[in-house]
Structures are given as structure tokens and as C-alpha cells.
């Protein structure tokens, strides 16, 4: 009796832009390890802290949220989460990025046999950077890290916005005062003077990279879309960890060339499967389940052509204008944009990309983002006339996601989109 074995398809070579991206990220981690070896400062930062500041001081900074996504995608998150929930007693109701990060920090500081992740190993930080524009739980998370590692926090407090579409003038003044205060504190902590000319040049690079990233995102409005649903999650990385670096400019220019080549040739990274339906994926990726998500969506001809989350690093301001810079950080993400405004933007994006539906990740870790999706569902349905379907999951905790539920909810979305298409014919 012969046995049959599944033949695995060879992996396609990475596009040049991804190779460049990976090399850039590796160099950033290496710079942090080099600094640690010399006894120099190394920071951990929330993902939307004003990164132009430490870049001006030439101080390496790593990003636990970005790191947690990579660890979770490689199925290595459970052991760190288990440390947080077991040994340290943290509830599984809090953010899985926080549980992963706190567990990693505790092992790093206390376990002589600590085994770091296989890639993107984080050296122990000497300071923390925390901005509350994307989530207020970040404040408590970083306070826990500060206590665990006995290191200071530089804060950029972004006021909770539940009524006003734009921040009031005194909010912007408050944001600017914090940037200036952090510069003064950093001068004392790093023992260096702040170079305002260099700061201006880094601002120019940051704004240029934000423009390039936006252009790449918008190029996916073609039909068929040149990118598959999760490509842009990968290209968020340089916008998070290296937005003010010229290497990021080169990555984005290469990505733009590759997208244009797909458009010119009528090809797509979605593969040979037909793109029957275009959807807006809302929420963070289910990093431990990304492969299953993409495979299942291809099975039903569904491509996620856009995602609102990747736009959180689209920060546009006039270089040299601290008020505009402060305002952009005040407006950058979930926690500082009210539900009507946020979901109105999502609806406008779905219309621009000619989406047939919206598929929302009800992320156990992101309570406020989930609230906005739930309360804003009617806004999208009314403005776009498309179905909005939810599924349960998590960004780093694999115990929350259910494959059967994901596929069932996707089938439901496809059924409605198919019926709508047939009704239009």
C-alpha cells in the first residue's frame, strides 16, 4: 500500500522591497544591541510616539507592538503571555501585546535561562517612550514595564476625544508643550544638546515617507488590486520603526515601482485566483492566524484591498511647525478620533476603493477599536450601502481565534455581497 505525502509548493522569492525592508529592520535591531554593548541608552516605544525626537539624538528605539506582532506571527507568543497570566497574575482581558511584552520583560530581567525569540530579539531598555494616541491601556502597560525594569518613561499624553472632530487650540498647545518638555528631559537624560537643524531634516524625511506610503496604499484602488489583502501590514513596519530614515524612502520607492509594474502587467500578489469581491478589512491583523486568513479569503475570491489601521502612521505636517506636528500626533489613531469621524473616514475609504463589503476583526485586545466598529457599523452601511460583518479574534493570543467561525462569517459576507452583485445586474 503506497503512502502519499503532500508536496509543499516552493516559496516564492520575496520582492526586492521586502528584502530591503527586512534588511532595514534587522539593522535597527542590531543598532540597539550595539548600543547596549557600549552601555549606551536603548529605548522601547509605543508605535506612534513622536519618533523624530530620539532619532535626532541618534538613540536607538525599538517598538514592542511591532515586535509582538512578529513574535505572534511566528507562533511564539504563548510562552510570554503565560508568564504574564501565570507568574505575574495579569488578567487575560488586557491587551495581548501588553501581556506578551510584560512577560518578555519579566523573563528578560529575572530568568537567567531566558530564551529570546528566534528573530528580532529585544535588548533590555534603559528608558520608555509612551504616547496615548492609539490606546489608553498603553499608559498602564508602560507603567508596568517601568516598574518591572526600574526605568523612566517619557510621556506624550494625547487627550481622549469623544465629541470634537478636531482638537481644540488648547489641546494642540498641550501637545506641543509635551514635545518641548520631552526634548528638555531627553537632553538631560542623554547628556546631549538637541540639534534643531537635524530635527528639521528628519521631519522632512518623515513627511516624505508618509506621502510615499499613502501613495502606495492608494495604488491598490485598481481593479484587480495589485496587492493582496495583507501586504500592507508588512510595509507598516518601516513606518513604525524607521519613519524618519532615508532607507525607508528607498523601500517605499521600490514598493511603488513594484506596484506600478503589477498594474502595467495586469498582475497581482493575490495570485491567480479571481478577485470576485473587494473588502475593507478593519482592525489589526490576527498575526498568529494570518496564513489561514489569507488562504480562506482566497478560497472565496475575497481580497482585502484596503485597511484603515495602516493609515495611523500617515502623519502630514509642515516641517519646522511644532503646532502642526503636535496636532498630527493628537489626531493619528483610534483613541483621539471620535467614532463618528473615525467611521466616517472608514466609509469614505471603502467607497473610494469600491469595496463590496467590510470585514471587521473584533479584536479582544482592542476594546475601543471594537467599540468604534460596533457603534459605527450603521454609519458605514448607510454611507456605502455595503454589508459589514464581524468575526472574533486577537492580534497575538491564538486561543481567541476560531477557524470555523472565521470561515462561517466570511461565507455570510460573501453570500450578501453576491446577492448585491446579482441585484445590480
Buried (B, 14 or more C-beta within 10 A) or exposed (E): EEEEEEEEEEEEEEBEBBEBBBEBBEEBBEBBBEBBEEEBBBBBBBBBBBBBBBBBBEBBBBBBBBBBBBBBBBEBBBBBBBBBBEEBEBEBEBBBBBBBBBBBBBBBEEEEEEEBBEBBBBBEBBBBBBBBBBBBBBBBBBEBBBEBBEBEBBBBBBBEBEEEEEBEEEBBEBBBEBBEEBBEBBEEBBEBEBEEEBBEBBBBBBBBBBEBBBBBBBBBBBEBBBBBBBBBBBBBBBBBBBBBBEBBBBBBBBBBEBBEEBBEEEEBBBEEBEBBBBBBBBBBBBBBBBEBBBEBBBEBBBBBBBBBBBBBBBBEBEBEEBBBBBBBBBBBBBBBBBBBBBBBBBBEBBBEBBBBBBBBBBBBBBBBBBEBBBEBBEBBBEBBEBBBBBBBBBBBBBEBBBEEEBBEBBEBBBEBBBEBEEEEE
